[in-house]
Structure formats: structure tokens, C-alpha cells
Amino acid sequence: MIIKNAKVFLENQTFEEGEIRVRDGRIEEVRAGKMRGEGFLALPGEEVIDCQGAYAIPGLIDLHFHGCMGDDFCDGTKDAIRRIAEYEASVGVTAIAPATMTLPVEELEAILRTAAEYREEAGKEETGAGADLVGVNMEGPFISKVKKGAQDERNILPCDVEVARRFLEASKGLVKFIGIAPEESENAIAFIEEMKDRVHISLAHTNAAYDRAKEAFDAGASHAVHLYNAMPAFTHRAPGVVGAVADSPSVMAELICDGVHIHPAVVRGTFQMLGADRMILISDSMRATGMPDGRYTLGGLDVDVKGNRAVLVSDGALAGSATNLMDCMRTAVKKMGIPLETAVACASINPAKSLGVEAERGSLAEGKKADIVLLDEELELKSVIKDGRVIR
């Protein structure tokens, strides 16, 4: 396959006119700008896609979302994961790391075993129409009741090394992040030091003050779940988790740019404060994504959805989003003033690095998987190429 007349998103995070050659599901070569030369010559029978000036970007990677199209990852079935994966790929999200909710430990283990089985079976297929399952992001159960958000507090636990090991074992290493509220346990720092070499420890649904959060990051926690949401407010005398993230250069931070969770001015300010290389765009989408307005569930709790706003029936708290990652990226650019190059990187190579899959995904480079998304000038989807095959 040859993809020509495209504005190609290069590894230096700029767009240049160029071409991409794909062979056997991998990117064989990228020619752009001054390196483009005469372009590739098509072999007999080789498919040629004329982009007519469209943007060619890597398939996006969502490392924190719950579901879509009526399904939730925590439904715990392979069919649900398959349908979720197919929807995500259809909108240009070609790799996924769904998030769990705060559920009983045994139920979480069963969900993780199912995910591991799904990944093993999917890995035997030569090609697929769905996004690749590359990880799991555990948002609970080691969180704070004070900042539980849409999590069921009946299942909240203090962080526990043995329980965490059970999660890793059940998932066969698929769990990439385990969230904790470090203020909820005297053993939190010991937990981080024990587990940090096996899994990323994130601060999630936490009421930690600046000092405790900074202590956790200094001990080896390396990730912050949906910055600003389900954590103390960032103020000039009490900077809280956000301030601790800002003062911890090795920490990556998730940001929900659906236009509901965070004001555009705060999004812009956060990029200036942390730098784009530490930002990861996520959707935090729930099962209502891609579905009509109505009542749905998240983690066993009832949620009302209208437009792209999802709130708990019980108290009106935000309950995840109803927006996929491609729409979040588009919103970041068109409504929040984030440069397209920056937004693409924060939804592709940055999550790939956090998940440890950057050798295979996250940029358009020789040898990487040919997961390529074509967008028109308005950033609307023109085509999705997965493993070198057009799926949309």
C-alpha cells in the first residue's frame, strides 16, 4: 500500500507533505519534505491511496476509558471487549487500555482474567477490525471515599501489595497502571516502593495534600489520573496533587478534553505549566459514548447522559465522559487552542510511551505497525488503516 499526497505527522511532531509505504502490516518507509524525492513507484497490484492533502496521523491510543456503544470493560465479557475495540478503531483509536472501576476484588480478578484471555485470542488473528488491547488502567479500588466520584465506596480498600499482585497475576501482566490515594494508608509509600518496578503507580481519586502527593511521586509514583478531576482544587496556598505533579518532572498526567471536565483556559495553562511531553489526552468515556441520550450505568451506579455530559443520578457528580478520544483531541484543537501537532502527540506517542509500547505504536516510522488515520482539513475522519488494511 502507498499513501500519497498526505500531510504526514513526522516523529519530530511536525506535518510535512509526503508519502508512506506499507508492507505486511508495517510501515516500510516514510518520505516527506525534502526527503520525498520522486515518490514511491507502485508495484503491480499495489493499493494506492491518494489523500488529496489530508492529514496522516498515527492511530490514537486511549489509556483511560470505560466503554462505549452500550458496553463497559467491567461487564467482564470478551464480546463486550470486542465490540468496544471495534467501535474505538472505527473512530481512529487503534490501541486501548480500558479502565476498571472500584468493584469487589474477586470480580476485578475475573474481569482481568477475561481481558487476558481476549488478548491472547486476539493475538492469534492475523488482522482485526478492532483496536488492540495493550493494557488495563486500574482506577480503583485503592482510592479515597472523599473523592470517589462515580466509584462505589462500598468496595474501596486501602492499598495492599498482595491484592495488587493478584491483579497483575490475573491479567497476565496486562495491568499497566494501579491507582491509589496515598493519604488513605500509612503503608502507601511502602506500597509504591514495592510495586513501582512491576506496574505504574498513579494517584487517582485522591484527596492528598501537596506534601503527601509529592512524597508519593518522590517514592516512585509516576502517573496522575484525570488531572483536576477527583482531587483537591489547585489553589495558590494549597496546590494539592496538581502542584505536586507540576513539581515532579517524571510524572505523566492525564487530561480529559471533552469540553465538560476542564475549562479551556485551564487546559491551556496546564500545557504551559507541565509541558506537552508530559500530557496524555484521555476520553474517560463510559458505555453511553456513541449512544443516544438516556440513563446508563457506570460501576453499578446510575448515570444520566445528555449530549456529552454524564452525571450520577444520586448527586449530579460528573461520571466519566460520553466523548471518544478522537473527539476529545478535536475539541482540544478547535475549541481549546491546543496546536494540532501537540494534540496528536498527546493522544498517540505520549500514551504509547507510558504504556511501554512506543517501539510498535504511537508514531509513523519505519518498522512500526501501520495504524494510520486520515483526517480532512476540518479534522473529520476520512479513513482508518489498521495493520495496513483499510477498515473505514
N, C-alpha and C positions, 0 to 999 in steps of 0.2 A: 504494500500500500504506500502511495505517495500522497502527502497532504501538502498542497502548494498554495501560493498566494495568500499566506496567512501572516498575521501579526503574531509572531511566536514569543511566548514568555520564556526568556532565557534564564539560565542559572544565576546570572548576575542581577536578576529581578528587574529586567527591562524588556520592553517589547521591541522587536525588530522584524521587518519583513523577511520572510524565509520559508523554508520547506522542511518537512520531516519525512524521513523514510522509515517505514515499519516493516519488520520481517519476523515471522514466527512469534507474534505477540509481544515483541520487544521493539524499542526504538533503536534502529540501526545507526542513524546519523541525523543530525540537525545541521542545516545550513542556513545561516541568517546574516543579514547585513553584508559586510564586505566579504565574508566567507562564502556567500551564496553561490558566486560564480554563475555558470550557465544553468544551474538547477539539475535535478535528477532526471535521468532518462528512464522512462517507463519500460519495464520488461514486458514481453508478450503476456497478455492476460492479467497484468498487474493493475489493481484498482487505483484510480487517481481521483482524489477529492479536491476540487477547486473551491477554496474557501472564499474567494472573491473579497478578500480583505478582512475576513473575520478574525477575531482573537482566538488563538490556540493556547489553552492553558492546561496545566495538569489536572487530572481528576481530583476533586476536593476530598478531604479526609475529615470526617466528623468524629471527634473523640469524646463527645459528651452529648448524648441524646437518648431518649427512652423509646420512641416508637413513631409510628405513622400509619395512615390508612386503616385505622381501627385496631392495629396490633401494637403490643408492647413487648419489649425484650423480656420483661419479667413474666409474661404469660407462660414462658418456660417450654415452648414447643419449637421444634425445628421448622415446622410450617410457618409459624409466626416470624421467625428469624429470616426465612427465605423470602416471605412477602415484604418484610421491611427492607431487606437487601435489594430486592428488585425495584422497589419504589425509589430508594436512595440513588441507585445507579441511573434511573430514568431522569433524575434531575441534576445529574452531573457529580454526585458524591459517590466515588468509586471504591472507597475503603471506609470502614466503620469500626468504631469501638463503643458499643452501646453502654449505657449506664444502668446500674442496678438501683433499686430503691431500698429503703430500710424495711426489711422483711425478716421473719424468723430465720435463724442460721441454717436450719435443715432445708428450708425452702430455697434459700440462696444457693446452697450447695447443689441442689437438684437443678436449678437454673444454669449454674456454671457447668455442670456435667453435660447438660443438653447442648450448651454452646460449644463445648469442646468436641462433642460428637458431630455437631453440624460442621464445624471447621474441618474435621478430619474427612468427612464425607465430601464436602465441597472441594477439598484439595485434590481429590481423585478425579474430578471433572477437568477436562482439557480447557474448556471455556465455560463461562456462565454469564447470564444476563444480569446478575445481581452484584452489588458491592461486596468486596472481600471483607470478611470478618477478621480483623487484625488485632483486636484487643477487647478488653472489658474494663470499664471505668466504674469502680465501686464507690458510689456516693454515700452509702451507709453500710453498716449500722452504727459505726463508731462516731456519732455526731452529737450535737447539743440539742436538748429539748427546747431551749430558749430560741434557737434559730432553726428549728426543724423544718420550717416552710411547709411543703406538701408531703413531708415524710410522716409516717405513723409512729408516734412517740412510744407506743407500747412495745416496739421492737428495738428501741435504741439501747445500745450497750456501750460500756467503756471499752477502749481499745484493748485488744487481747491478742498476744502473739500466737497462741495455739489456734484460736479461731481464724486468724488471718492465714495461718499455714493451711488450715483446712480449705479455705477458699482457693488458695493457689494450687493445692493438690487436685481439688475437684475440677478446676478449669484447665488442668494440664499446662499451666503457665500462661494461659490466655489473659488472666487478670494483669493489667499493666499499672493500675492506679488503685490505691486504697485511701479513702478519705478519712480524716479524723478531726475531732475537736480537741485540741491539746489541753484546753483548760478543764476538761471533764475527767481527767485521770492523772493521778500523781505519777503513774508509770508511762505517761505519753512519750517522754524523751527517751526512756529506755526502749519503748516500742519502736520508735523511729530508728534508733541506732541498731536495733536487732534486725529490722526488716528492710532498711533502705537499700541494701545491696541486692535484694531479691525483687523489689517492686517499688515504683514511685510512691512516696507518701505525699498526699495532698492535704491541704487544710480545706475542710468542707463543712458547711452548715455549722459554723463555729462562732462563739461569742468571745473569742480570745481578745484580750487587750494587746497592745503593741508589743510589750515586753515578752509575753508568753508566746505570741506568734513568732517573734524574732528568734526566741530560744529554739522553737521547733525548726525553723529554717536553718539555723546555725547547726542543729544536730543532724540535718540531712533531709528534711522535708523539702521537696523540690517543685511543688506544683500548687496552684491555688484554683479552687473550683469556682466557676462563675463569679469573678471578682465583683464586689459591691453587693451582690445578692446573697442573702442568708449569712450575713456577717455584720459586725458593728459599722456604723457610719464612719466615714473618713472625715475627721474634723481637725481643726488646727491645734487643739490641745490633746486630742485623743485620736491619733492616726490609725489605731487598730490594725487589723490584718492588712489593709491596703497599704498603710505606711510601712509595715514590716516587709511586704512584697517589694515595695519600691527600694528598700534598703538591702535587699538580698539579690544580688545580680544573677545568681544561678537559678532563680525561681522563675518558672513559666506561669503565665496567668491566662485563664480562660475568660472570654468576654462574649456575652450574648448581645448581638447587634440586630435584634428583631424590631427595634423601634419602640418597644414597650418596656423592657427591663432597665435600660440605661439611657439617660438623656444624651443627645448627640454631642453636646458640649463636653460632657464627662468622658465620652468615648474619645474625642479628640485630645482632651487633656491627658488621658491615660496613656495614649500612644506617645505623647510628648514626654511624659514622666518616666515611663518604663523603656521606651524604645520599641520599634516594631519587631525586632528579632526575639522579643520575649512574649509577644502576644499571640494567642491562639483563638481564632474565631470558632465558636461553637453554636449549635442551634438550641440545645436543651429541649428539643421537640418531643411532644407527647403523642399518644395514639390519635389525637384529633387532627394532626397535621395531614393535609390533603383531603380532609373530610368536611362535611357541612357543619355549620354551627349546631350546637346541641350540648347534651350532657354526656360526659365520658368519665373514665376513672384513671387515676394515677396512684400507684402504690396502695390500691384498695380504697382510696378516698375519692369522693365525687367531685367532679370538676365541671364547671360551666365554661363553654367556649363560644365567643362571639368575635368574628373576624380573626385577628391574630392575637387576641388576649384570652388567656386561660386562667381562671381563678377558682380557688376552692369554694365549694358551696357553703362550707361550715363558717368561714370567716373572711372570705374575699381575698385571701393572700394569693399572690401570683403562684401559679402551679405549672412551671415549665412554660414552653412556648408552643405555638401552633405554626411555626415557620421553619422550613427546611434550611440547611446551611447555605445553599446557593442563593436563596432569597435573602438570608442574613448578610452574605457577602455583598449582594447587590444593594441592599439598604445601606450598608456601611459606606459604599462608594457614592450612591446617588442622593442620599439624604443626610449623611453624616460628614461628608467631606474627606473621607479617607481615600488616598490615591489608589487607583485600581491595582497598580503593581504591589502596593503594600497589602491590600486586602487579599489578593490572590495568594501571596506568600504566607499570610497568617491563616489561610484556610487550606494550605497544601504542604509546603515544606516544613513549616513550623510544627504542625501536629505530627508530621512524619518523623521528625527528629525526636519529639517527646515519646513517641511510641517505639522508637528504635527501628523504624522501617525505611529510613531515608535512603538506604542503598538500593531499594527497589522502587520507591514511590516518592511523590512529592515534587518532582520537577521533570522537565522534558530534557532528558540527557541520554546519551548513548548507553545502552545496556539496561535501562530501566523499563519497567512494564509500560506498554503502550496504552495507558489510560489517559485519554486526551479529550478535552471538552472544547467545543467551538461555540463562541458567543458572537452575536452581531454587535453593531455599534451601540445599541441600547442595552447591551449585556443580556439580551434574551437568548435562550438556548437554541442553537441551530442543530447541533449534533453531539452525540456522546459516543466515543470509541472506547471500548473496553477490551483489554487484551488484544488489541489490534483488529477488533471487529466492530463494525458499526451496530450499536444496539438501539440507537434512536437518531 
